[in-house]
Every structure is written in structure tokens, then in C-alpha cells.
Amino acid sequence: MKSITMDKLIKALREFNEERDWDQFHSPENLVKSISIEAGELLECFQWGNDYNKEAVCEELADVFTYCIMLADKLDVSIEDIVLNKLDKTKKKYPVEKSKGISTKYDKL
């Protein structure tokens, strides 16, 4: 599978939306709503158990990622930075020595 950088992905999404004049519909509020809607459609793929259609899951997952990327772009934040910053915070909440192999919430460790 061909690797694509985040910058190229953002550029491709911008071009796609510009060609269709859709940016006018992409307020942060509308993008957040779209993320939630698409996440619900992703969840629906697993509604009746673990017997899922991988192609359908991938399409819904792509929709969720697309709207998340568009929201980050609209807010002018770096996806890499916000994910790595959150990971650092989560590492502090869930130190390996207390959380390895268990799913207990951080405030109960």
C-alpha cells in the first residue's frame, strides 16, 4: 500500500472540497456533527456482533477520519501534535506499572 503524508492527505481533501465549493458547509460545528454521525454508522457495522463486513467498516472509518482531519485543518491544529500531546498525558494517567493488562480507569488505579 502506498504511503501518503498527512500534508498530502490534507491537500487532497482541500482540493476535493474546493472543486465542489463545499467548504462553506464545513464549520467546526458541522464537522463535529458529521464525525458523530459517521461514528454512529461505524458502530452500526458491529450492531449485531463481531461478524462485520470489513469493506463497510473501512468505508465508515475513512469517513470518520476524513471529518476529523477536516476539523483539525479548520481549527488550524496539527493532528500529529494533538495526538502526541494527548498520548503524553495519557501515559501519565496510565503508568505501565499500574495499568499493564487491565482496563481500570485511571482514577481507580
N, C-alpha and C positions, 0 to 999 in steps of 0.2 A: 504494500500500500504506500502511495506517495505521501511524504511528509509535507505539511504546509505550515508556515509560520503564522502566529497569531495576527501579525500585521497584514499578511496577505489575505487571511480569512476576513478580517475587519474590512479591508479594501473591497473584497468581493461582495460582501453584504451591503456596503455603502453603494457600490455601483448598481447592484440589483435594485435597491430601493430608489436610487436617484432616477434610473431609467423609467420607473413606474410612477414617480412622484409620490411615493408612499411615506416619505419622512414626515410629512405633515400629520400623519396619523400616529406617529411614534413618540408621543410624550412619555416621560417616565411612568406616569400613572397607567397609560395604556399598555406599555411594555410589561409592567408588573402584572397587570390583569392577564395579559397573554401568557406570561410564564405560568401563572396559576392554572389557567385553562389547559395549557399543553401538559402540565404536570398531572392534571386530572386524567387527561387522555392516556398518558403513560401508565398511570396507576390502573386504568381500566384494562390494560393489556394483561394484568395479573389478577383481575377481579375474581375469577373462579379457581384460583390455584396457581401452581407453578408451571402449568402446561401453557406456554406462551408462544406466540409467533415472533420469532427473532426479527424478521424484517419489519413487522409493525412496531416492535419495541424500538428498533433503531431509528425508524422514521419519527416517532414521537420524541425520542431522546434528542434527535437532531433539532426538532422544533424547540424544545426546552433550551438547549444550548444556544441556538440562534437568537432567541429573545434575550437570554442572559447576556450574550455578547453585545447585542444591540443596546441593552440598557447600560452596560458598563461604558460603551462608547458614548452614548448620550450623556452620561454623567461625567465623562472625561476622566475615568479612572482606569488604571492598568489592571487587567484581570490577573496577571502574574503577581503583581504586588499585593492585591487584596487577598488572594488565595494564600500566598505565602505568609502574609501578616496574620491571617486567621489561623493558619496551621501553627504558627509560633505560639499564639495564645492558647490554642487547644492542647498543645504539648505541655504547657504549664498546668493546665487544668487536669490533664490525664497523664501524670508521670508513669513511665513504663513500670516502675517497681510497684505501683499501686493498682494499675489498670490492665496489665497484661492478661489477656484471656478472659476478661469479664466485661460485662456491659453496664455495670453500675454507673449511675450518673455521678459526675464529678463531686457534687456536694455531699454525696453519701460514701465516698471512698475513705 
